[in-house]
Amino acid sequence: MPTGILTSTRNWLAKATLLVGATLAVLACQEPSEIGLAPTTPVGVFLSDTFTINRSTVLLDSVRSNGLSGLLVGRYSDPIFGKGRATSYARYVLNSAFTVTDNSGNVIAANKIVYDSTKLLMGYDFYYFGDTLVRQEWGIHRLTEDLGTGNYDIRNTAGYEAQPIVKFTVNPRPLSTAGDSTRLFFRLPDEIGQDLIKLANTDDAKDQTKYLALNKKGFAIVPTTTDKAAILQVVTGSNVALYFHVDGETSARSQLFTFTGPRFTNLTVDRTGTPLANLKAGQPLSSSATNGRTYVQPFSGVTTKIEFPTLLSLEQSRRVAINRADLVITPTQLDGTVPSSFSVVPYLALAEPNGFQLARSTPNKVVQLVPSFPGAAVNRNETSFYSPQVATYDSRGKNYTINMTGYIQSIMAGTTPNNGLLLLTPGSSNIAPVTSAGVLSPAQQQVYLNDRLQRMVLDGKASVKLILFFTSSN
């Protein structure tokens, strides 16, 4: 029988009677194929939910913020996670080839294309973080620095002109339906549109790659309000709309340049006076140092690391096969003093660490997330991480359940190092780095992996529990 932390819990055994019986029946009629179990050895099936799990709050060395599903802009004030300010930078790129033709498809001569005006059409979607009852002021500044196609971190910035070309007040009205957005319209200086109109019917305006090589710098969206407010998510469908007409025609035409090119968000956070005031990169805060609590807000670099220090002791002096392993994570429920936008997050994923960063596979740098089907983690090839597991919040149980069977099997087999896991809060369940056509696309994973300021608090030992069914023989 298991000893110490592996002692079976009676009420769990009572509930597991049917599962145990079914497992024994299977073992009786076929050769065991699990790790380290001899076919003719007498076995016992056990359940444990009392494994030692260490929790600590860590500050990640880097947090990628480029190429996300949207651009975060605004300010917030959180009594636990501090005061934050988000500024976003984006290059506008060709929405479609800028070719102007007549009704017969003939290319219009450049001197027949007449500039009219330029507008910024900017929208923000249903997501917000903070207090939307507070009006805030934003400024649109022209960038003075080119944005490349490489990776950007939340700590990175880009140069922009001190004076905004547009300044406006945002009275947030977030929508409740995913996919909807509120749109804002602003007139831009004519010199921006006059520069773009010169591209019409040129080779540079027929191909997005050639257009990007021109290094049209784009904009910085800067919150200027100093008071607490909310972070809003500007949609990448926001665009610069160039309006023009063809000489001799009465109807207007337009060409769109969208924010779907190089883009990233900078986030600065002041944690003074919060439970995380002493959090520093490279120095984990044990749950014992924070009154049993650990914290999760991956976009700001804060997350919880969970470790299983006694897991390998399960195999001491006996042979063990893992039948099933579930990790149940139960966040603390918030009181009524916290705005509703700070409530529990819809999705949760687990990433392997590389020091104080997310571990990535080679050669494509896919984040090594716990896979979505048992047994996948036994194979450490890069393809094992193409189907990451995303747990959905269970509003009835008020928790998340992640199937860890394959991952634990891999640790027991010595294939995966027992280095712990980091909690992530993706904005969507669609973080598989494979396109619908089955083609590997690491950028697909980046879009939703860490695109929102979602937060979570884990309070006490019961907040993280590993429930393990295993077969054992001496």
DAUR-V117636 format. One line per field, one symbol per residue. phi: phi as a letter, one per 30 degrees, with the letter a starting at -180 (. if undefined). A space follows every 10 residues. Layout:
phi: ???
This chain:
phi: .dbhdcddcd dddddceddd ddddddddca ddcddicdec ddbbcbbbbb ddbcbbcbcd dbbdbcidda cdbkbbbbdc cjcbbcbbba ccbedaeccc bddcidddde dcccdcabbc cbbbcddabk cddcdbcbbc cddcbdcdcd dbcdddbbdb ddcddbbacc cebecccdjd acccbbdced ddddddddde icddccbddd ddddhddjbc ccdcdcddab dccddddeac cccabcejcc cdbbbcbccc deaabcbcbc ceicdcecdb dibdcdeddb hicbbbaedd jcacccbcdc dddecdiacb bddabbcccc dddddddced dcddddbbbb cdcbicbddb dbccidddce dcbeidddcc deddcdbddb dcdcdddhab bcdceddded dddidcddci bcdbbddadd cddbdddicd beddddecda cbdcbabcbi dddbbccbcb cbbd
